[in-house]
Amino acid sequence: MNLSSDRPGRRGAAHSLALPGRAVAAAAPGAVWGLGLARVLAESLYWRAAFVSPPLVMAIGLACAAAAVAVGRWLHSGPNAPSSDWAVYVPLLLPLLYIVGIAATPLAGIVLLLGGALLSFLMVWRGRPTWLLPVLAGLISLGVYAGTLLPSVGEADTFEFQVVVPRLGVAHPTGYPLYVILAKAFTFFPVRNIAWRVNLSSAVFGAAAVVVVYGVARELNGVGRRDDVARRREVFALLTALAVAFSATFWSQAVAAEVYTLHNLLVAGLLLLLLRRACGSDAPQAGSLRPWYGAFLLMGLSLTNHLTTALLAPAFFLSLVFDRPEGEFGEWLAAGALFALGLGLYLFIPLRWPTLNDGARMSAQAFLRYITGGQFHGALQLDGWRDPARWRIMARLLAEPFGWPGIGLAVVGIVHLALRRQRALALTAITFIGFFAYGLAYHVADVAVFLLPAHLILGLWMGLGAFWMADGVSGLWSGDGAAGRSAVVVGFALIPLSGLWGNLPAVDRSGERGRVAWGRYALEQPLEEESAVLADTTKFAPLYYLQQVEGVRPDLDIVLLGTEAQYQADLRRRLAESQTVYLARYLPQLDGLYLRSVGPLAEVGSAPPSAESSGGSVLAEAAAGIDLLDVEVEKDPFDRPLRHVTLTWRASRPVARDLVVRLRVVDGSGEVHWREAGARPVNDLYPTNAWPPGVTVTDYHEVELPPWLDAGDYRLDVALSGRFTDEDSAEADGSLSWTALGSVEVEQRSDPGPLPSRRLIALRPAWLTGYDVPDATRAGGPMPVELSWRGIQQREEFTLSWGGATESEGASRAYGLASGTRRSRHEISAPDQAGEHVLRVRTAGNRLHCGWLGRVRESCPLARVEVAPAGEGVANFGDQVLLREADLGTRTAQPGEVVPVSLRWRGMRAMTVDYTVFVQLIGPDGKLHGQVDSWPVQGTYPTSEWAPGRDVLDPYDVRLKPDAPTGEYRVVVGLYELETMERLRVLSDDGKPTGDSYVVGTVDVGR
């Protein structure tokens, strides 16, 4: 690209710089780029010399400066020399953000280094072919998507497509036949597993969409000539396409089997055709309808992938009005036939239906309801614009892909279109408004994916605004204005570059392999022939995929139903027919049934299991009236850091208490290194007070060994206790006794994975590389600290202490590290005084380098922690989430009415788990008479996206059942992880669990 003006008269001024001036102009950015390279080498490869030695770092910088001068001389010596002497080197200054710590991670440094070098290269190369930039956009995005691709089975719609596509089946309404047929081609690739191949289809469609977005941006910017202006616009089109490619929601849909990358490819393709037809010039283009044939066909095809393509219809008809084609009747008939031909792909559904449904044919009425998504119409609330919460959700989701700077540039682009290209503004604006209004009215948790076409148009406006701004600011600079344009290019490039390094940790799914391993282990258990497995959505996915795609245990009936009542009815029916039933989900109200674990599944029977025994040896008396008969501990066959623990219990007499099973790992000295919060036996399904005397209960537990356990031999202990028993107090008074189950050998993990926060501190010879510390904690309470290390070759001692930004230290505590430690976990008491405190680290007799080229110090700041006064907020859920406020919209209600509940949360730390919030109405009879379970903010703001320390307003409308009895109701709230159904515990000020839910108020219900 050449950033010079397209006015030839200024070219001479650009070449007037003397050779020394050119050398300096190239050397300074080259030196900055070299300093960034030195820091990347130090922090990504742990090169100690480049981390602590300023002379070495300066040498690397000077070497890169010399290289830039040499390359500059060569480039300026040829006939195609760029007309600007130094503006082409401005992108090499991008790593300055990493050098000064604004972009603090090595990943950001690598992205800035590569991005700066690539931009400079494109600015210098005048003779590049026109196809290079779109191909480059596609290859870069495809490479990133493939590197972050989900390697196996997903969940929800992703899992469904992974099963439907290989069989050319019919997906949930609206069927998505175009996606199914196109993705089927990828299943023939002779690499990896079928699930990965179907996921790859989304990556390819996403990369193709990025290429087409480049074309739309190029068209919207008015590129029509091969001159300097056109080349500048091409680079802005490239950056626009990459900004869309690396936006969080779009990227998340490109790494798993989903229809939305194909949907946006088709939307972008239609926009490209419409803009070319309607905006080719300012005058109407009356004439034949034949150039529109492709648009009609593509419109029909697009509707068979996603029905919201219909929101493009206003732009389609408006474009026809602008173009004014005067086609003959036959041409209109041909255009309609092409549209019908594309739409006719929906016939795939009734044609395949009998094959997939035991020969049953689909009626016309069922077909129409299917392809129009009739079952989802209830989520479409046309009065959604009246709800202020929906507007807040839409504002947050629209700002998410490009941030407020991107929104500002989009406004500039809109102004430009309003002044110069009103037709293009009309077409893009009417499409944007359509998708925005749909998102406002469609009340579903994943509404962000329906806004992707609106994000795409925002990106187009943003790129146009950046280009127009580049032309505008160039006049403020001396010479030919190339410096001003280069500065805008560099600033605009930060949007896709920051999206790449900022979103990658959140959207990268390349390490998610556990679901299939869980499913294989479950199906390898000795399950009865022709039995049934009733599963929830999380467990159903791997089981059904393995059965339907890989042919594992085809005899099993793997069942997924909609409601708890349906599961109860199906369970009772199957038991009445003497079919063996296993549960892979939580299901209450199993009174009178017998349960036992078969690996991670729970067998349910109406008669005692065959293993019933009144005799047998007793290993230990675990609790009053309960004996431990046997224990089996085995390693995971798939090399996961798990131990599969199977316990065999027997109640010698009726048990009055509801006890939970607790497990812990203890070293040879008796120090506890890990403990489980406790769960009811048999997958939390079989309370001890429901055990019949004399019946054996097989009880399975999956113990995931934490990465901070040092290598060595440990002892695994078990105990039975009340759900919220204070273990320390119970052990002291003798009411809690532990039984040793045997030894557990722990091997050191070679790569335990990164911690959420990176902090590089150089010891001699080791490194502290990262930490996981709560951003907020309670005064005086216990606070966990997890640290990652590298190069610990002998036992090390270090100290954590509280202090200020300086090395003056307050309360401290010493800890030890064994040789080879990669991860460690510790507990320190928070300061008693509220406010912001700094957690510092130091090692005995070791002076530390606190960051790149940092001065040698006795101690280094590790993290800033906001210490809240003890008792602040309403409830603390597991030191993860603080419930700050809870307001009930009413104190009285009638059966069938809605009880508004407004919650204000605050994340205490960065979370990787998306917790589900439950709000329950518990009646005077102790039963549940109203409940809402949802991710926060109507399902649109999962906890993994929360910024620590920021309040989240979360409203709920909980409807009472019509037959709810009168009396006082408790309004109960809590959070749980859907995959495990484990609730976050409510903690007291001293860190002790007091429950797993919290009563936020009461409501009087009357008739």
Summary of the structure (lengths in Angstrom):
residues: 1007
radius of gyration: 31.9
end to end distance: 75.4
largest distance: 103.0
contacts: 3412
relative contact order: 0.06
helix: 43%
strand: 23%
